[in-house]
Amino acid sequence: MMPTISLPMLVAVIAFCSICLCMMGLYHYMQVLKKKKVLLGKIKDSSGQWATASADRDDQDKARGMIAKLTQALSFMGQKASKGISDKEYSAAKLRFLRAGIRHPNIVPLFWGIKTLLCVLCVFAFLALELRFHFLLNTAYTMGGALIAALVGLYLPDFWLRLKRSKRAHSLERGFPDCLDLLVVCVEAGMGLDGAISRVSKEIKLSNSPLSDELRMYTLEVKAGKSRQEALNNLGIRTDLDDVKNFVGLLVQTIRFGTSMADTLRIYADTFRTKRRQRAEEKAAKLPIKLLFPCALFIFPALFVVILGPAVIQIFEALIKQ
């Protein structure tokens, strides 16, 4: 017996299919219009590129000129502010910027100029707020507040630099195991140490830019005439990571005694992989202790409210009725 199909159901199915086909046609039509619009925009940009190139170049030159003048003024201010700094302190400050990934040649006086400018701006901002809202009337309190504002402006760039350095160190530490595995593959394929480091620095440019920059700096130092040992030691000093320093020491010993580079890298990669797994296990073991305080502060009170709330309401209603 053939199943019977009702007319309303057939009409509904046909209407649904028609709507779907219309939507698909509309979607493809919109895609064609979008591609046409993109092509027209490219043609328009290419035709007007020569007319606007000179104007854009002038605007960029003006912006660069203003930035250069501001940088020069801040550097001059920083040189006056840090006039009594010793060479040892200057080298230590420059090393801090290198570890944060900042390689501007005039960064130390520029940084001191920024600190001086922020110190003055914070004091003026505090005094302006006081004059506007009149919340401090005592002279001693005013001087104390101005001093605190000056200290905030003075140490705020140091806090930013510390955060930037910590973020870069975390990125280097996260990308070093993959870099080590790539080095093992390149050396076992027959490449030398310098060629392997140069190739790995290009391969990890998109995934880990800070580590790629450090390896590229090693390659540039070797090409400039420095020895491998000195370039490797500089790599360990710039990164300031125990894993990289151990790796650098291992490579220096390997180069000095002439042992197999591939075997050394393979053994160190296996050891480092084991160390990374132990670190992950250590973090997993610390996780319950770290979750105890958030649970006690946020989760348990909500559970108590949900569980004991109805009982408390019933007891309260019973007491009211009595």
C-alpha positions in Angstrom: 0.0 0.0 0.0 1.5 3.3 -1.1 1.8 5.9 1.7 -0.4 8.9 1.3 1.1 12.4 1.3 -1.1 15.2 2.4 -1.3 18.3 0.3 -0.4 20.8 3.1 2.8 18.8 3.8 3.7 18.7 0.1 3.2 22.5 -0.1 5.3 23.0 3.0 8.2 20.9 1.6 8.1 22.7 -1.7 8.0 26.1 0.0 10.9 25.2 2.3 13.0 24.0 -0.7 12.1 27.2 -2.6 13.2 29.4 0.3 16.5 27.4 0.6 17.2 27.8 -3.1 16.4 31.5 -3.0 18.7 32.0 0.0 21.5 30.1 -1.7 21.1 32.2 -4.8 21.1 35.4 -2.8 24.2 34.3 -0.9 26.1 33.5 -4.1 24.9 36.8 -5.6 26.2 38.7 -2.5 29.6 36.9 -2.9 29.9 37.9 -6.5 29.1 41.5 -5.6 31.7 41.4 -2.8 34.4 40.1 -5.1 33.4 42.8 -7.7 33.7 45.5 -5.1 37.1 44.2 -3.9 38.4 44.2 -7.5 37.0 47.7 -8.1 38.7 48.9 -4.9 42.0 47.5 -6.0 41.7 49.1 -9.4 40.9 52.4 -7.8 43.7 52.2 -5.3 46.2 51.3 -8.0 45.0 54.2 -10.2 45.2 56.7 -7.4 48.4 55.3 -5.9 50.7 57.5 -7.8 48.7 60.6 -7.0 48.6 60.0 -3.3 52.1 58.5 -2.8 53.8 61.9 -2.5 51.2 63.2 0.0 51.5 60.0 2.1 55.2 60.3 2.0 55.1 63.9 3.2 52.8 63.0 6.1 55.1 60.1 7.1 58.1 62.4 7.0 56.4 64.9 9.2 55.3 62.3 11.7 58.8 60.8 11.8 60.3 64.3 12.2 58.0 65.0 15.2 58.9 61.7 16.8 62.6 62.3 16.2 62.4 65.7 17.8 60.4 64.4 20.8 62.9 61.5 21.2 65.8 64.0 21.0 64.2 66.2 23.7 63.5 63.3 26.0 67.1 61.9 25.5 68.5 65.4 26.4 66.3 65.5 29.5 67.4 62.0 30.4 71.1 62.8 30.0 70.7 65.7 32.4 68.8 63.6 34.9 71.2 60.7 34.8 74.4 62.7 34.7 75.9 61.1 37.8 75.3 57.5 36.8 78.4 55.3 36.6 79.5 53.2 33.6 78.7 50.0 35.5 75.1 51.2 36.3 74.7 52.3 32.6 75.8 48.8 31.4 73.4 47.1 33.8 70.6 49.3 32.6 71.3 48.6 29.0 71.4 44.9 29.7 67.9 45.2 31.2 66.6 46.6 28.0 68.4 44.0 25.9 66.7 41.3 28.0 63.4 43.0 27.5 64.0 43.0 23.7 64.7 46.7 23.3 67.8 47.5 21.3 67.6 51.2 20.7 71.1 52.7 20.8 70.0 55.6 22.9 67.5 53.9 25.1 69.0 54.5 28.5 68.9 58.4 28.4 65.6 58.2 26.6 64.1 56.0 29.4 65.4 58.4 32.0 63.8 61.3 30.1 60.5 59.5 30.0 60.7 58.9 33.8 61.5 62.5 34.5 58.6 63.7 32.2 56.1 61.3 33.9 57.3 62.4 37.3 56.6 66.0 36.5 53.3 65.2 34.8 52.0 63.2 37.8 52.8 66.0 40.2 51.0 68.5 38.0 48.0 66.2 37.6 47.8 65.8 41.4 47.9 69.5 42.0 45.3 70.1 39.3 43.0 67.6 40.9 43.5 69.2 44.3 42.7 72.6 42.9 39.6 71.3 41.1 38.0 69.3 43.9 39.6 70.8 47.0 40.0 67.5 48.8 43.4 68.3 50.5 43.7 71.6 52.3 46.7 70.9 54.6 50.1 71.9 53.3 51.8 68.8 54.7 49.2 66.5 53.1 49.6 68.4 49.8 53.4 67.9 49.8 53.0 64.2 50.8 50.6 63.6 48.0 52.8 65.4 45.5 55.7 63.3 46.6 53.7 60.1 46.2 52.6 61.2 42.7 56.2 61.9 41.8 57.3 58.4 43.0 54.5 56.8 41.0 55.6 58.6 37.8 59.2 57.7 38.6 58.7 54.0 39.1 55.9 53.4 36.6 58.3 52.9 33.7 60.4 50.5 35.7 57.2 48.4 36.4 56.4 48.4 32.7 59.9 47.3 31.8 59.8 44.5 34.4 56.5 43.3 32.9 57.9 43.4 29.4 61.0 41.5 30.4 59.0 38.9 32.3 56.6 38.4 29.3 59.6 38.0 26.9 61.3 35.5 29.3 58.1 33.5 29.4 57.9 33.5 25.6 61.6 32.4 25.3 61.1 29.6 27.9 57.9 28.4 26.1 59.6 28.2 22.6 63.0 26.9 23.6 62.0 23.1 23.6 60.7 23.3 20.0 63.8 25.2 19.0 65.9 22.5 20.5 64.1 19.8 18.6 64.5 21.7 15.3 68.2 22.1 16.0 68.6 18.4 16.6 66.8 17.7 13.2 69.0 20.2 11.3 72.3 19.0 12.8 71.4 15.3 12.2 70.6 16.2 8.6 74.2 17.3 8.1 74.1 21.1 8.8 76.7 22.8 10.9 75.8 24.6 14.1 75.8 28.1 12.7 73.8 27.1 9.7 71.3 25.1 11.9 70.8 28.1 14.2 70.3 30.4 11.2 67.8 28.1 9.7 65.9 27.6 13.0 65.7 31.4 13.5 64.0 31.7 10.2 61.6 28.8 10.8 60.3 30.0 14.2 60.0 33.7 13.2 56.2 33.5 13.1 55.7 31.2 16.1 58.2 32.8 18.5 59.6 36.1 17.4 61.7 36.8 20.5 63.6 33.6 20.3 64.1 34.1 16.6 65.5 37.5 17.2 68.0 36.1 19.8 69.2 33.4 17.4 69.5 35.9 14.6 71.6 38.1 16.8 73.9 35.1 17.4 74.2 34.6 13.7 75.0 38.3 13.1 77.7 38.3 15.9 79.4 35.2 14.3 79.3 36.9 10.9 80.7 40.0 12.4 83.8 38.1 13.5 83.1 37.0 17.0 84.0 33.5 18.1 81.3 30.9 18.7 82.1 30.7 22.4 81.7 34.5 22.8 78.5 34.6 20.7 77.0 31.7 22.7 77.9 33.4 26.0 76.3 36.6 24.8 73.2 34.6 23.9 73.0 33.2 27.5 73.5 36.7 29.0 70.8 38.3 26.8 68.1 35.6 27.5 69.0 35.2 31.2 67.3 31.8 31.4 68.8 28.8 33.2 67.9 26.4 30.4 69.5 28.5 27.8 72.6 29.0 29.9 73.0 25.3 30.5 72.5 24.7 26.8 75.2 27.4 26.0 77.6 25.8 28.5 77.0 22.4 26.9 77.7 23.7 23.4 80.8 25.5 24.5 82.2 22.3 26.1 81.3 20.4 22.9 83.1 22.9 20.7 86.1 23.0 23.0 86.6 19.2 23.2 85.5 18.4 19.7 82.8 15.8 20.5 79.9 15.0 18.3 77.4 17.9 18.1 74.5 15.8 17.0 74.9 13.3 19.9 75.2 16.1 22.4 72.1 17.9 21.1 70.1 14.7 21.0 71.0 13.7 24.6 70.3 17.2 25.9 67.0 17.3 24.0 66.0 14.0 25.7 67.1 15.3 29.1 65.3 18.6 28.6 62.1 16.8 27.5 62.2 14.8 30.7 62.7 18.0 32.7 59.8 19.6 31.0 57.6 16.7 31.8 58.7 16.9 35.5 57.9 20.6 35.6 54.4 19.8 34.2 53.9 17.1 36.9 55.1 19.6 39.6 52.6 22.2 38.4 49.8 19.6 38.4 50.7 18.5 41.9 50.5 22.1 43.1 47.1 22.7 41.4 44.9 21.3 44.3 46.5 23.6 46.8 46.1 26.6 44.5 42.4 25.7 43.9 41.7 25.5 47.6 41.5 29.3 48.2 39.3 30.1 45.2 37.0 27.3 46.2 36.8 28.4 49.8 36.2 32.0 48.8 33.8 31.7 45.8 32.4 28.2 45.3 31.7 27.0 48.8 29.7 30.1 49.9 27.5 29.7 46.8 26.9 26.0 47.5 26.0 26.8 51.1 23.5 29.4 49.9 21.9 26.9 47.5 21.8 24.0 49.9 21.0 25.8 53.2 18.9 28.6 51.7 15.6 26.8 51.5 16.0 25.3 55.0 16.8 28.8 56.5 13.7 30.2 54.7 11.4 27.4 56.0 12.8 27.9 59.6 12.3 31.6 59.3 8.7 31.2 58.1 7.9 28.7 60.9 9.2 31.1 63.5 7.1 33.9 62.1 4.0 31.8 62.2 4.5 31.0 65.9 
